[in-house]
Amino acid sequence: MLLTLTTTHQPATDLGYLLRKNPARSQSFSLSFGTAHVFYPEATLERCTVVLLVEVDMVGLVRNRRRPSGEGGALDQYVNDRPYAASSFLSVAIADVFGSALSGRSRERPGLVDRPLPLHVKLAALPCRGGEKFLRSLFEPLGYRVAARRLPLDETFPEWGESSCFQVELEALLPLHAVLSHLYVLVPVLDNDKHYWVGDDEVEKLLRHGEGWLPLHPAREAIARRYLKHQRKLVDTALARLVDESEPDPDSSAESHAREEEAMEQSLNLNEQRLGAVSAALKSTGANRVLDLGCGEGRLLQALLKERQFTEIVGMDVSHRALEIARDRLHCDRLPPVQKQRLRLLHGSLIYRDQRLAGFDAAAVAEVIEHLDAPRLAAFERVLFECARPKAVVISTPNREYNVLWETLPAGQFRHKDHRFEWTRAEFQAWADGVAARFGYHVRYLPVGPDDPAVGSPTQIGVFHID
């Protein structure tokens, strides 16, 4: 079985440091079921590709297997697709050969461990028991672009028909450890089988390697069932723990954290300036039908309702409690009929495709993206810019450079305890330029708040638009 992993991050040879495998030489590793080989067909500063080739010793596996008395030496024990098609054998090889990268550790390049990198994955033959639709349902919500070609049973005899295997290519901008974790879990899920006994420790493996992405995955139940070989007790245990870990409810700690951030910004009246800037940016696009994604308690919605230009205003948030507060703030039960027709509140997540979001002129995403970790941010990009695809998007986020001017903020800390990152101006523009290029938008940038000559403004805005 064959897995290739390519990056164009520069210098691309940093991939060797992250994997702890020297691009200058090939290496082989003994596994309990065969041998794994690692080599680099290309390794330049612009592009680097690593290959993991796994040889499965089927004869050795059958000889060492304990079989029930009376079981014969069936030919299919020796002749099958296991040496060629990706399966749980590949997952074990990833864990054994790329263990430190899978765990998110790198002594030589610690600063790259959590940085999203442009990565291209190719699996020469991947069983997709459930078809291409199921394959896409697993990888696309995690931010991957998926290309799949179904393989014939035998190219020499096309009349034999197609196999259950696909040649699969995946592209994403994600940390390397996230990509390896996704492969570790989802390859045996697609195969719907494992070559070893599944017990309680498999639940721990699933939760450990699914941390940060599996609790909110729309197919988490199917993933748990297949990964745990449909053992009901194990599946129920895993799902119960995944529910406990899924989307830390904004109804609890998020409210107090938000109050802390507001108190810090109060001296600049920054929230009011931000709402005014986002509202003005939406107006400048000429939009009539607008979305407020991650609307929270409805402050921006309140400002948008005052603008007659907006004939339809939809707010969406993942928190039920935040939506209840928004309803109270906006007096939804007492709005005049004309105003009621302009406003809708939806419960939903920004990281899953939602047909309700399609067809709008513009969308606002104010102080939201910094709360998303890398896999969810990648999924959010596709949900908004590819699937919903409004004509204009206004995104605001903190400028980390300005943090040094907050006297009450300890050095190195973020403004909000739930922030997964805070970007400098250069980092935000690099991300926004990349998103615009991938999805066919143009983007311009606006400062919000006092604009310090050295560190910029406290808030930065990107205004995306389609010509």
C-alpha positions, 0 to 999 in steps of 0.5 A: 500500500502506498501513501504520498504526502507533498507540501509546497510550504517553503522551505519545503524540506521542513517536512523532513524535520516534522516527520523526523525522517531525513530526505537525503536517505531512504529508511525501512522499519520492521512492523508486526505484519511486514515492513514500512519504507520511507523515501523522498522522490523529491526534496527541494526548497519549493516542493517536498514529497515523502512516500510511505510504502507498506509491505504486508507479509500475508504468508507470515500473518496467516502462519502466525494466526490462531485459527479455530480447529477444522478451519482449512487453508482457504486461498483467500487468506493468502490472496486478497487486496490487503497488501495493496489497499490502504487499511488499518495496516496503514494506520498502524504504520503511520503511528509506528513510523511517524509517531512524533509527527502524529502526536504533534511533536517536533524538536527541530521545528516546534513552531511549525507543529500547529501551523497550517501547511499546504498539504497534498495527500495521495492514496494509491488504493483506498477501499471506500465501502460506502462509495465516493459520497461517503468518502467525501462526507468524511473528509470535506467537513474537515476542510479537504478538497477531494478528488477520487477515481474508482479503480477497476478490478483488473485493467486487463479485464474491464468486463470484470467491473469496478472494485470498491477501491478508489485512487484518492487525492486530498488537498488542505491547509492544515497542520501536519499532525491534523492530517495524520490524525485524520488518516489514522482514524478515517482510513480503517473507517472507510475500509470498515474493517480492522486486522486486529482485535478491537477492545476498550483501548480502541475507544481511547485511541479514537478519542485521542486521535479525534481530539479537536475535530471528531466531536463536531464531525457530522458523521461522528456516529458512523465513524465511531461505529466503523472504527470500533467494528460495530461493537455496540458497547464500545460505540455507546461509550465512545459516543457518550464521551464525544457528546460530553466533549463536543463544542464547549457550550458557549452558554457556560464559560464563554459568557464570562470570558466575553465580559472580560474582553469587553471590559478590557476594550471598554476604554476605547469603546472598541465594540461600538466602533467595530459594529459601526465599521462592519455595518458600514462595510456591509452597506458599502457592498450594496447588499440587501440580504445579509447574514450575521454568522456567529451573531451571539447576543445580537448586537450587530443585528440590532445595528443592522435593523436600523439600516433600511437598505437591508431588507432581509437580515439573518443571524445564526449562532451555535449557542441556544442561550445566545440566541435567546438573549438576542431575541430579548435584546431585539424584542422579537416578540414585540417587533412591528410586522414589517420589522419581523419579516426582515429578521430571522434567527437560526441555530446552526454551526459555521463549520457544516454546510447549510443550504439555508445560508445560500443566496445572500448578498453579503455575510458578516463574521465579526470576532468569530474566526479566532475561536476556531481551531485549524481544522474547523477554520478550514471547514468554515472557509469552504462552508462560507466561501464555496458553499454559501458563497455570498457576493461579499463577506466582511470579517473582523478579528483582533490584531495581536500586535496591538496587545502590547498597548493593553496595560491589563493584558499580561504579555503573551496572553490572548484577549479572550480565554477561548481564542485559539489564535490572534493574528498579526496584520501580516498573518491575517492578510496572508490568510485572507489573500489565500482564501480570496485566491482559492475561492475567486474573491478580491479582498481589501483591509480596514483598521478599526480603532486607534491606528498606532503607527507601530502596531496598527489598530486593535481590530482588523477587517477584511472585506471580500467581494466577487467582481 
